[in-house]
Amino acid sequence: MSMFSEGPVTVGICWYHPEDYQECRKLFAATDPLQDTYAEWLKQAEIIELQTKAQGAIVVRTFVDPKTFPKWCKKHGIKKMDSGARSEYSQVKAREMSQEN
């Protein structure tokens, strides 16, 4: 059953390429560390993705590039690169992607 009464909403979930994961971990280590390994992170992320879809949402994987994410944060006035910043990034990117379709 959908928790969204007005139809499905689009939800962005931050996603990482395996080759970028360790660099992303370093980027977020001080404020909001990620799981030790990509495999650990992926397992948790896939569970969250399934739960979100089960609630009726359309899930968009928004890939975080460790080279461009700090620039995106700066451009949007985000000083702390933590889970809140990643969440905001993923929602903005998901909206952008859904508007392109």
C-alpha positions in Angstrom: 0.0 0.0 0.0 1.3 3.4 -0.9 1.8 6.0 1.8 1.6 8.7 -0.9 -2.1 9.6 -1.4 -1.6 11.8 -4.4 0.3 9.3 -6.5 3.9 8.2 -6.4 6.6 10.7 -5.5 10.1 10.6 -6.8 12.7 10.0 -4.1 16.4 10.3 -4.8 18.8 8.0 -3.0 22.6 8.7 -3.0 24.5 6.0 -4.8 28.2 5.4 -5.3 30.2 3.7 -8.0 32.4 1.0 -6.4 35.5 2.8 -7.7 34.5 6.1 -6.0 33.4 4.6 -2.7 36.6 4.9 -0.7 37.2 8.4 -1.9 33.6 9.3 -0.8 34.3 7.7 2.6 37.3 10.0 3.1 35.2 13.0 2.0 32.5 12.3 4.6 34.6 10.7 7.3 34.8 13.8 9.6 31.1 14.6 9.6 29.1 11.5 8.8 31.1 8.3 8.0 29.9 5.7 5.6 30.2 1.9 6.1 33.7 0.5 6.0 33.2 -1.3 2.7 31.3 -0.8 -0.5 29.6 -4.3 0.0 28.4 -3.2 3.5 27.1 0.1 2.2 25.4 -1.6 -0.9 23.6 -4.1 1.3 22.1 -1.4 3.4 21.3 0.9 0.5 19.5 -1.9 -1.4 17.3 -2.5 1.7 16.5 1.2 1.9 15.7 1.3 -1.8 13.3 -1.7 -1.6 11.6 -0.3 1.5 11.1 3.1 -0.3 9.7 1.4 -3.4 7.4 -0.7 -1.2 5.9 2.5 0.1 5.0 3.5 -3.4 7.8 5.8 -4.3 9.7 6.0 -7.6 13.3 5.7 -6.6 16.1 7.4 -8.5 19.7 6.4 -7.8 21.7 9.7 -7.7 25.4 8.9 -8.1 27.8 11.0 -6.0 31.0 12.0 -7.7 33.6 12.8 -5.0 35.2 15.3 -7.3 32.1 17.3 -8.1 30.1 16.9 -4.9 32.1 19.4 -2.9 31.6 22.0 -5.7 27.9 21.3 -5.7 27.7 21.8 -2.0 29.6 25.1 -2.2 27.4 26.3 -5.0 24.3 25.6 -2.9 25.7 27.1 0.3 26.1 23.8 2.1 29.0 24.0 4.5 28.8 20.5 6.1 29.1 17.5 3.8 27.0 15.1 5.8 23.9 12.9 5.4 21.8 16.0 5.2 23.8 17.4 2.3 23.8 14.1 0.5 20.0 13.9 1.0 19.5 17.3 -0.4 21.7 16.5 -3.3 19.9 13.3 -4.1 16.5 15.1 -4.0 17.6 17.9 -6.3 19.2 15.5 -8.7 16.1 13.2 -8.7 13.8 16.2 -9.5 16.1 17.3 -12.3 16.1 13.8 -13.7 12.3 13.4 -13.5 11.8 16.8 -15.2 14.0 15.6 -18.1 11.7 12.6 -18.7 
